[in-house]
Amino acid sequence: MAFEDLKQRVRPDWRDTLKGILEKARSLGPQAVLAFDLDSTLFDNRPRQARILREYGDARSLGLLSACEPRHWDTGWDMRAAMRACGMEDAEVEQRYADARAFWQERFFTSAYCVSDEAIEGAAAFTQAVAATGAQVVYLTGRHEAMREGTVACLARCGMVTPPGTDGRVHLVMKPTLAENDDAFKREAHARLGRMGMVVAAFDNEPTHANDYRHRFPEATVIHLATDHSGRAVELMDGIVSVPHFALEDVTHRA
């Protein structure tokens, strides 16, 4: 499913769904389990992407790329599109892409660079609200263990509950190494979630992963973050609720 189509799934009453999740978590306390993906779910990765492309521009004396900003990544994870958004001509984008991609690959999946991420709107307050219900917060991510230090540091800097806070009820579940497939890893981790308690809700930006949660935990509320995704043509299952962010109040028209 195209990104714009996914955004159109967001219903006017999506905040009521998030509030209902908090109410259910409060009623169950420590038996409640809420699973959160990180990238493009709780975290906006565009600052990390922009930092890497800026550094590539500096390293190759490419002034247009040295001025890269997060807004240049607004269309998703396509580096070619970001390079063009920075003002680079198509021919040069194609000429430079393989080199830029290799430069990116060496940096993106590291603790040193993931610290540049910023919180999705409302994510910090929402994770704090979940923790306040007494429920278990599980960050279930395709990031690998070598990124743990930077991930925890970024969670703390962005104001989210951090493991092993609130009496051990905050967990960070990561792949052992970068090589593991994200889809398979998350599916295998579902059994661990089920042993921890009742899965009340799961949050993910990838339609494939949201669908997997829907299959495995049909009684849970599955939330899809309509931010960006890998670009795979996957339809969201019925019953999955799309939200643009986590802010529980609309402050657009406040003075």
C-alpha positions as CSV (number, residue, x, y, z in Angstrom):
1,M,0.0,0.0,0.0
2,A,1.4,3.4,-1.0
3,F,2.4,5.8,1.8
4,E,-0.2,8.4,0.8
5,D,-2.9,5.7,0.9
6,L,-1.9,4.7,4.4
7,K,-2.1,8.3,5.5
8,Q,-5.7,8.5,4.3
9,R,-6.6,5.6,6.6
10,V,-6.3,7.9,9.6
11,R,-9.7,8.5,11.1
12,P,-10.9,11.6,12.9
13,D,-11.4,9.6,16.1
14,W,-8.0,8.0,16.3
15,R,-7.2,9.8,19.6
16,D,-10.1,8.0,21.2
17,T,-8.5,4.7,20.4
18,L,-5.2,5.7,22.1
19,K,-7.1,6.9,25.2
20,G,-9.0,3.6,25.2
21,I,-5.7,1.7,25.2
22,L,-4.5,3.7,28.3
23,E,-7.8,2.9,30.1
24,K,-7.5,-0.8,29.4
25,A,-3.8,-0.8,30.5
26,R,-4.8,0.9,33.7
27,S,-7.4,-1.7,34.4
28,L,-4.9,-4.5,34.0
29,G,-1.8,-2.9,35.6
30,P,1.3,-5.1,35.4
31,Q,-0.5,-7.8,33.5
32,A,-0.9,-5.5,30.5
33,V,1.8,-5.5,27.8
34,L,2.2,-2.8,25.2
35,A,4.7,-3.3,22.4
36,F,6.3,-0.4,20.5
37,D,8.5,-0.4,17.5
38,L,11.1,2.4,17.5
39,D,12.1,3.6,14.0
40,S,9.4,5.7,12.4
41,T,7.0,4.7,15.2
42,L,8.4,6.4,18.4
43,F,11.4,7.9,16.7
44,D,11.7,10.3,13.7
45,N,14.8,9.0,11.8
46,R,15.0,12.0,9.4
47,P,17.6,13.8,11.6
48,R,19.9,10.8,11.5
49,Q,19.4,10.4,7.7
50,A,20.2,14.1,7.1
51,R,23.3,13.9,9.3
52,I,24.7,11.0,7.4
53,L,24.0,12.7,4.0
54,R,25.6,15.9,5.2
55,E,28.7,14.1,6.3
56,Y,28.8,12.3,3.0
57,G,28.6,15.7,1.3
58,D,31.4,17.0,3.5
59,A,33.6,13.9,2.8
60,R,33.1,14.2,-1.0
61,S,33.0,18.1,-1.2
62,L,29.4,18.1,-2.4
63,G,28.0,21.3,-1.1
64,L,24.4,20.6,-2.0
65,L,24.5,17.4,0.2
66,S,26.4,19.2,2.9
67,A,23.3,21.3,3.4
68,C,21.0,18.4,3.8
69,E,18.1,18.9,6.4
70,P,15.5,16.5,7.8
71,R,12.9,18.0,5.5
72,H,14.7,16.6,2.5
73,W,13.8,13.1,3.7
74,D,10.0,13.9,3.9
75,T,9.1,11.4,1.1
76,G,10.5,8.4,3.0
77,W,13.7,6.3,3.1
78,D,14.6,6.8,-0.6
79,M,18.1,8.3,-0.6
80,R,17.9,9.2,-4.3
81,A,14.8,11.2,-3.6
82,A,16.6,13.0,-0.7
83,M,19.6,13.7,-2.9
84,R,17.3,15.2,-5.5
85,A,15.5,17.2,-2.8
86,C,18.8,18.7,-1.9
87,G,19.1,20.0,-5.4
88,M,21.3,17.4,-7.1
89,E,20.6,16.6,-10.7
90,D,19.3,13.2,-11.6
91,A,22.4,12.1,-13.5
92,E,24.7,13.0,-10.6
93,V,22.4,11.3,-8.2
94,E,22.7,8.0,-10.2
95,Q,26.5,8.5,-10.4
96,R,26.9,9.1,-6.7
97,Y,24.2,6.8,-5.3
98,A,26.2,3.5,-4.8
99,D,29.0,5.4,-3.0
100,A,26.5,7.3,-0.9
101,R,24.6,4.2,0.0
102,A,27.8,2.4,1.1
103,F,28.7,5.5,3.3
104,W,25.2,5.4,4.8
105,Q,25.3,1.6,5.4
106,E,28.4,2.0,7.5
107,R,26.8,4.5,9.8
108,F,23.0,4.2,10.0
109,F,22.8,1.0,12.1
110,T,25.1,2.2,14.9
111,S,24.8,3.7,18.4
112,A,26.9,6.7,17.4
113,Y,24.3,7.8,14.8
114,C,20.9,6.6,16.2
115,V,21.4,9.2,19.0
116,S,20.5,11.8,16.4
117,D,16.8,10.6,16.2
118,E,14.0,12.8,17.6
119,A,10.7,11.7,19.2
120,I,7.6,11.5,17.1
121,E,5.1,14.1,18.3
122,G,3.5,13.0,21.6
123,A,5.6,9.8,21.9
124,A,7.4,10.8,25.1
125,A,4.2,11.8,27.0
126,F,2.4,8.6,25.7
127,T,5.1,6.2,26.9
128,Q,5.2,7.9,30.2
129,A,1.4,7.7,30.4
130,V,1.6,3.9,29.7
131,A,4.2,3.4,32.4
132,A,2.0,5.3,34.8
133,T,-0.8,2.8,34.4
134,G,1.6,0.1,35.8
135,A,1.7,-1.8,32.5
136,Q,4.8,-3.3,30.9
137,V,6.4,-1.3,28.1
138,V,8.2,-3.4,25.6
139,Y,10.3,-1.7,22.9
140,L,10.4,-4.4,20.2
141,T,12.7,-3.3,17.5
142,G,14.6,-4.5,14.4
143,R,17.6,-2.7,15.7
144,H,20.4,-5.0,16.8
145,E,22.3,-5.3,20.2
146,A,25.2,-3.2,19.0
147,M,22.8,-0.2,19.0
148,R,21.6,-0.7,22.6
149,E,23.7,2.0,24.2
150,G,22.7,4.7,21.7
151,T,19.1,3.6,21.7
152,V,18.8,3.9,25.5
153,A,20.5,7.2,25.4
154,C,18.2,8.5,22.8
155,L,15.1,7.2,24.6
156,A,16.3,9.1,27.7
157,R,17.1,12.3,25.9
158,C,13.7,12.3,24.2
159,G,11.9,11.9,27.5
160,M,10.6,8.4,27.0
161,V,10.6,5.7,29.7
162,T,13.8,3.8,29.6
163,P,14.8,0.3,30.5
164,P,14.9,-1.1,33.1
165,G,12.8,1.7,34.7
166,T,9.7,1.4,36.8
167,D,10.6,-1.7,38.7
168,G,11.8,-3.7,35.6
169,R,8.5,-3.1,33.7
170,V,10.3,-1.5,30.7
171,H,12.0,-3.8,28.3
172,L,14.1,-3.3,25.1
173,V,14.0,-6.4,22.8
174,M,16.6,-6.2,20.0
175,K,18.0,-8.5,17.3
176,P,21.2,-10.3,18.3
177,T,23.0,-9.1,15.2
178,L,22.3,-6.9,12.2
179,A,22.1,-10.0,10.0
180,E,18.8,-11.3,11.3
181,N,15.7,-10.6,9.2
182,D,13.4,-8.1,10.9
183,D,10.2,-9.8,10.0
184,A,11.3,-13.2,11.2
185,F,12.8,-11.8,14.4
186,K,9.6,-9.9,15.3
187,R,7.4,-12.9,14.7
188,E,9.6,-15.0,16.9
189,A,9.5,-12.4,19.6
190,H,5.7,-12.5,19.7
191,A,5.9,-15.7,21.9
192,R,8.0,-13.8,24.4
193,L,5.4,-11.0,24.5
194,G,2.7,-13.5,25.1
195,R,4.5,-15.0,28.1
196,M,4.9,-11.6,29.7
197,G,1.1,-11.0,30.2
198,M,-1.8,-9.8,28.1
199,V,-0.8,-7.9,25.0
200,V,-3.2,-4.9,25.1
201,A,-1.7,-3.0,22.1
202,A,1.1,-3.0,19.6
203,F,2.5,-0.1,17.6
204,D,4.4,-0.3,14.3
205,N,4.9,1.7,11.2
206,E,5.5,-1.3,8.9
207,P,2.2,-2.7,7.5
208,T,3.8,-6.2,7.5
209,H,4.6,-6.0,11.2
210,A,1.2,-4.5,12.1
211,N,-0.5,-7.4,10.2
212,D,1.7,-9.9,12.1
213,Y,0.6,-8.5,15.4
214,R,-3.0,-8.6,14.2
215,H,-2.6,-12.3,13.4
216,R,-0.9,-13.2,16.6
217,F,-2.9,-11.1,19.0
218,P,-6.4,-10.7,17.6
219,E,-7.7,-9.4,21.0
220,A,-5.1,-6.6,21.1
221,T,-5.5,-3.1,19.5
222,V,-3.0,-2.8,16.7
223,I,-1.9,0.7,15.9
224,H,-0.2,1.6,12.6
225,L,1.9,4.8,12.6
226,A,1.2,6.6,9.3
227,T,4.7,8.1,9.2
228,D,6.8,6.3,6.6
229,H,7.7,2.7,5.8
230,S,10.0,0.4,3.7
231,G,7.8,0.8,0.7
232,R,6.6,-2.8,0.4
233,A,3.2,-3.1,-1.2
234,V,1.3,-4.5,1.8
235,E,-2.3,-3.9,2.6
236,L,-3.2,-3.3,6.2
237,M,-5.6,-5.8,7.7
238,D,-9.1,-4.7,8.8
239,G,-9.2,-3.6,12.4
240,I,-5.8,-2.0,12.4
241,V,-6.0,1.7,13.4
242,S,-3.7,4.2,11.7
243,V,-2.6,7.3,13.6
244,P,-0.3,10.2,12.6
245,H,1.4,10.5,16.0
246,F,0.8,10.1,19.7
247,A,-0.4,13.6,20.8
248,L,-3.7,13.1,22.7
249,E,-4.7,16.7,22.3
250,D,-5.0,18.8,19.1
251,V,-3.2,22.0,19.8
252,T,-3.2,23.3,16.2
253,H,-5.6,26.2,16.9
254,R,-4.3,27.2,20.3
255,A,-3.0,30.7,20.8
